[in-house]
């Protein structure tokens, strides 16, 4: 069974927020940081990780 990456990330994110209860500012920083890194000069290096 193959699960789309977006669905797996959504489930893991939901469970992480429900179980660990990180502060809202930390979630915002991680989301914004990931968005900004995806469009930076580091994007090719990040794409090699997968």
N, C-alpha and C positions, 0 to 999 in steps of 0.2 A: 504494500500500500504506500503510495507516495502522497505526502502532504505538502501543499504549497508553503513556501518559506514565510509568506506574510501571515498565514494562519497559525503556523507554529510559533512565530514571534508574538502574535497576538495572545495566544494561550499562555505562553511562558510569561509574558508581561503582566497579564491579568492575575495569574497565580502569584507572581512575585509581589505585586502590589497588595493583594489580599493577605498573603501570609507574612510578609516582612514589614509592611507598612512604612515604606521610606517616606521622608518628607516631600512635599509637593515641589519644593525648589530643586531638589535633587533630580526628580523625574524631568522637570523642565530643562535643567542644565544638560542632562544626558541626551534628551531628544534634540535640543537646539544644537548641541555640540556635534552630534552625529549628522545632522542636516548640513551644518556648515562644513564639516570635514569632507562630506561627500562631494562638495563642489569646490574643493581646494586643490592645491598642488600635491597634497598627500593622497588624493583619490587613487592614483595608480598603485601606490604601495598598499593601500587598504584592499584593493581588488585582488591583489596577489595572495592575501591571507585565506580567502575562501578556497 
